[in-house]
């Protein structure tokens, strides 16, 4: 998924956007990590039959990301 696709298909609810921004700052994640979390969140939202990405989708994606990196 390219950047233009992320902008088109990864629509976030306001609370999800806030959660993601806070996680980025607190965990010190890169722009690449931001994009990966968004893509994973989109997949999770799709499995949940949700058009928009909600905060619980972001939370789940961050958990998977931190487990993958060993960051707690």
C-alpha distances in whole Angstrom, upper triangle without the diagonal:
4,7,8,6,7,10,10,10,10,14,16,20,22,23,20,19,23,22,19,21,24,22,20,24,26,24,23,19,17,15,12,14,13,9,10,12,10,8,11,13,11,12,15,16,15,17,20,19,19,17,17,16,20,21,22,18,17,21,20,16,18,21,19,18,21,23,20,22,25,25,28
4,6,5,6,9,10,11,11,15,17,21,22,24,21,19,23,23,19,20,24,22,20,23,26,24,23,19,17,13,12,14,13,9,11,14,12,10,14,15,13,15,18,18,18,21,23,22,21,19,18,18,21,22,24,20,19,22,22,18,20,23,21,19,23,25,22,23,27,26,29
4,5,5,6,9,10,10,13,15,19,20,22,19,17,20,20,17,18,21,20,18,21,24,22,21,18,15,11,11,13,11,8,11,13,11,10,14,15,13,16,19,18,19,22,23,23,21,18,17,17,20,21,23,20,18,21,22,18,19,23,21,19,23,25,23,23,27,26,28
4,5,5,6,9,10,12,15,18,20,22,20,18,21,22,19,20,23,23,21,24,26,25,24,21,18,15,14,17,14,11,14,16,13,12,16,16,14,17,20,19,18,22,23,22,20,17,17,17,20,22,24,21,20,23,24,20,22,25,24,22,26,28,26,27,30,29,31
4,5,5,6,8,11,14,17,19,21,18,17,21,21,18,20,23,22,21,24,26,25,24,21,19,16,15,16,14,11,13,14,11,10,13,14,11,13,16,16,15,18,20,19,17,15,14,14,18,20,22,18,18,21,21,18,20,23,22,21,24,26,24,25,29,28,30
4,5,5,5,8,11,14,16,18,15,14,17,18,15,16,19,19,17,20,23,22,21,18,16,13,12,13,11,8,10,11,8,7,11,11,9,12,14,14,14,17,18,18,16,13,12,12,15,17,19,15,14,18,18,15,17,20,19,18,21,23,22,23,26,25,27
4,6,6,7,10,13,15,17,15,13,16,18,15,16,19,19,18,21,23,23,22,19,17,14,14,15,12,10,13,13,10,10,14,13,11,15,17,15,16,19,20,19,16,14,12,12,15,17,20,17,16,19,20,18,19,22,22,20,23,26,25,25,28,27,29
4,6,7,11,14,16,19,16,15,19,20,17,19,22,22,21,24,26,26,25,22,21,17,17,18,16,13,15,15,12,12,15,14,11,14,17,15,14,18,19,17,15,12,11,12,16,18,20,17,17,21,21,19,21,24,23,23,26,28,27,28,31,30,31
4,6,9,13,15,17,15,14,18,18,16,18,22,21,20,24,26,25,25,22,21,18,17,17,15,12,14,13,10,9,12,11,8,11,13,11,11,14,15,14,12,9,9,10,13,16,17,14,15,18,18,16,19,21,21,20,24,25,24,26,29,28,29
4,6,10,12,14,11,11,14,15,13,15,18,17,17,20,22,21,21,18,18,15,15,15,12,10,11,10,7,7,10,8,6,10,11,9,10,14,14,14,11,9,7,7,10,13,14,11,11,15,15,13,15,18,18,17,20,22,22,23,26,25,26
4,7,9,12,10,9,13,14,12,14,17,17,17,20,22,22,23,20,20,17,18,17,14,13,14,13,9,11,13,10,9,12,13,10,12,15,15,14,11,8,5,6,9,12,14,12,12,15,16,15,17,20,20,20,22,25,24,25,28,26,27
4,6,8,6,6,9,10,10,12,14,15,15,18,19,20,20,18,19,17,17,16,13,13,14,12,9,11,13,9,9,13,13,10,13,16,14,14,11,9,6,5,6,8,11,10,9,13,14,13,15,18,18,18,20,23,23,24,26,24,24
4,6,5,6,9,10,11,13,14,15,17,19,20,21,22,20,21,20,21,19,16,16,18,15,12,15,15,12,12,15,14,12,15,17,15,15,11,10,6,6,6,7,11,10,10,13,15,15,16,19,20,20,22,24,25,26,28,26,25
4,5,5,6,9,10,11,12,14,15,17,19,20,21,20,21,19,21,20,16,17,19,16,14,17,18,14,15,18,17,15,18,20,18,19,15,14,10,10,8,9,12,13,12,14,17,17,17,20,22,21,22,25,26,27,28,25,25
4,5,5,6,9,10,11,12,14,16,16,18,20,19,20,20,21,19,16,18,19,15,14,17,17,14,15,18,16,15,18,20,18,19,15,15,11,10,7,6,10,11,10,11,14,15,15,17,19,19,20,23,24,25,26,23,22
4,5,5,6,9,10,11,12,14,15,16,18,16,18,17,18,16,13,14,15,12,10,14,13,10,12,15,13,12,15,17,15,16,13,13,10,7,5,4,8,8,6,9,11,11,12,14,16,16,17,20,21,22,23,21,20
4,5,5,6,9,10,11,13,14,15,16,15,16,14,16,15,11,13,14,12,10,14,14,11,13,16,16,14,17,20,18,19,16,15,11,9,9,8,11,11,9,11,14,13,13,16,18,17,18,21,22,22,24,21,21
4,5,5,6,9,10,11,12,14,15,15,16,16,18,16,13,15,17,14,13,17,17,14,16,19,18,17,20,22,21,22,19,18,14,12,11,9,12,13,10,11,15,15,13,16,19,18,18,21,23,22,23,20,20
4,6,5,6,9,10,11,12,14,13,15,15,17,14,12,14,15,12,12,15,15,12,15,18,16,15,19,20,19,21,18,18,14,11,10,7,9,10,7,8,12,12,10,13,15,15,15,18,19,19,20,17,16
4,5,5,6,9,10,10,12,10,12,12,13,11,8,11,12,9,9,12,12,10,13,16,15,15,18,20,19,21,18,18,14,11,10,8,11,10,7,8,11,10,8,12,14,12,13,16,17,17,18,16,16
4,5,5,6,9,10,10,10,11,11,14,12,9,12,14,11,11,15,16,14,16,19,18,18,22,23,22,24,21,20,17,14,14,11,14,14,11,12,15,14,12,15,17,15,15,19,20,19,20,17,17
4,5,5,6,8,10,10,13,14,16,13,11,15,16,13,14,18,17,16,19,21,20,20,23,25,24,25,23,23,19,16,15,12,14,15,11,11,15,14,11,14,17,15,14,18,19,18,19,15,15
4,5,5,6,8,8,11,12,14,11,9,13,13,10,12,16,15,14,17,19,18,18,22,23,22,24,22,22,19,15,15,11,13,13,10,9,12,11,8,11,13,11,11,14,15,14,15,12,12
4,6,5,6,5,7,9,11,9,7,11,12,10,12,15,15,14,17,19,19,20,23,24,24,26,23,23,20,17,16,14,16,15,11,12,14,12,10,13,14,12,12,15,16,14,16,13,13
4,6,5,7,9,11,14,12,11,15,16,14,15,19,19,18,21,23,22,23,26,27,27,29,26,26,23,20,19,16,18,18,15,15,17,16,13,15,17,15,14,18,18,16,17,14,14
4,6,8,11,14,16,13,13,17,17,15,17,20,19,19,22,24,23,24,27,28,27,29,27,27,24,21,20,16,18,18,15,14,16,15,12,14,16,14,12,16,17,15,15,11,11
4,6,9,12,13,10,11,15,14,13,15,18,17,17,20,22,21,23,26,26,26,29,27,27,24,20,20,17,18,17,14,13,15,14,10,12,14,11,9,13,14,11,12,8,9
4,7,10,12,10,10,14,14,13,16,18,18,19,21,23,23,24,27,28,28,30,28,28,25,22,22,19,20,20,16,16,18,16,12,15,16,13,11,15,15,12,14,10,12
4,7,8,6,7,10,11,10,13,15,15,16,18,20,20,21,24,25,26,28,26,26,23,19,20,18,19,18,14,14,16,13,10,13,14,10,10,14,13,11,13,10,13
4,5,5,6,9,10,11,12,14,15,16,18,20,21,22,24,26,27,28,26,26,23,20,21,20,21,19,16,17,18,15,13,16,16,12,13,16,15,13,16,14,16
4,5,5,6,9,10,11,12,14,15,17,19,20,21,23,25,26,27,25,23,21,18,20,19,21,19,15,17,18,15,14,17,17,14,15,18,17,15,18,17,19
4,5,5,6,9,10,11,12,14,15,17,18,20,21,23,24,26,24,23,21,18,20,20,21,18,15,17,18,14,13,16,15,12,14,17,15,14,17,16,19
4,5,5,6,9,10,10,12,14,15,16,18,20,21,22,24,22,22,20,17,18,17,18,15,12,14,14,11,10,13,12,8,10,13,12,11,14,13,15
4,6,5,6,9,10,10,12,14,15,16,18,20,21,22,20,19,17,14,15,14,16,14,11,13,14,10,10,13,13,10,12,15,14,14,17,15,17
4,5,5,6,9,10,11,13,14,15,17,19,20,21,19,18,16,13,16,16,17,14,12,14,15,11,12,15,14,12,14,17,15,15,19,18,20
4,5,5,6,8,10,11,12,14,15,17,18,20,19,18,17,14,16,16,16,13,11,13,13,9,10,12,11,9,12,14,12,13,16,16,18
4,5,5,6,8,10,10,12,14,15,16,18,16,17,14,11,13,12,12,10,7,9,9,6,6,10,9,7,10,13,12,13,15,14,16
4,5,5,6,9,10,10,12,14,15,16,14,14,11,9,11,11,12,9,7,11,11,8,9,13,12,11,14,16,16,16,19,18,20
4,5,5,6,9,10,11,13,14,15,14,13,12,10,13,14,14,11,10,13,12,9,11,14,12,11,15,17,15,17,20,19,21
4,5,5,6,9,10,11,12,14,13,14,13,10,12,13,12,9,8,11,9,6,9,11,9,9,13,14,13,15,17,17,19
4,5,5,6,8,10,10,12,11,11,10,7,8,9,9,5,5,8,8,5,9,11,10,11,14,15,15,17,19,18,19
4,5,5,6,9,10,10,9,9,8,6,9,11,11,8,9,12,11,9,12,15,13,14,17,18,18,20,22,22,23
4,5,5,6,9,10,10,11,11,9,12,14,13,9,10,13,11,9,13,14,12,14,17,17,17,19,22,22,23
4,5,5,6,9,9,11,11,8,10,11,9,6,9,10,8,8,11,12,11,13,16,16,16,19,21,21,21
4,5,5,6,5,7,7,6,8,10,9,6,9,11,10,10,13,15,14,16,19,19,20,22,24,24,24
4,5,5,6,7,9,9,11,14,13,10,13,15,13,13,16,18,16,18,21,21,21,24,26,26,27
4,5,8,10,12,11,13,15,13,10,13,15,12,13,16,17,15,18,21,20,21,24,25,26,26
4,5,9,10,10,10,13,11,9,12,14,12,13,17,17,16,19,21,21,22,25,26,26,26
4,7,9,10,11,15,13,11,15,17,15,16,19,20,20,22,24,25,25,28,29,29,29
4,6,7,8,12,11,10,13,15,14,15,18,19,19,21,24,24,25,27,29,28,28
4,7,9,13,14,12,14,17,17,16,19,21,21,22,25,26,26,28,30,29,30
4,6,10,11,9,11,14,15,14,17,19,19,20,23,24,25,26,28,27,27
4,7,8,6,7,10,11,11,13,15,16,16,19,21,21,23,25,23,23
4,6,5,7,9,10,11,13,15,16,17,19,20,22,23,24,23,22
4,5,5,6,9,10,10,12,14,15,16,18,20,21,22,20,19
4,5,5,6,9,10,10,12,14,15,16,18,20,21,19,18
4,5,5,6,9,10,11,12,14,16,17,19,20,19,19
4,5,5,6,9,10,10,12,14,15,16,18,16,16
4,5,5,6,9,10,10,12,14,15,16,14,14
4,5,5,6,9,10,11,12,14,15,14,14
4,5,5,6,9,10,11,12,14,13,14
4,5,5,6,8,10,10,12,10,11
4,5,5,6,9,10,10,9,9
4,6,5,6,9,10,10,11
4,5,5,6,9,8,10
4,5,5,6,5,7
4,5,5,7,8
4,6,8,11
4,5,9
4,6
4
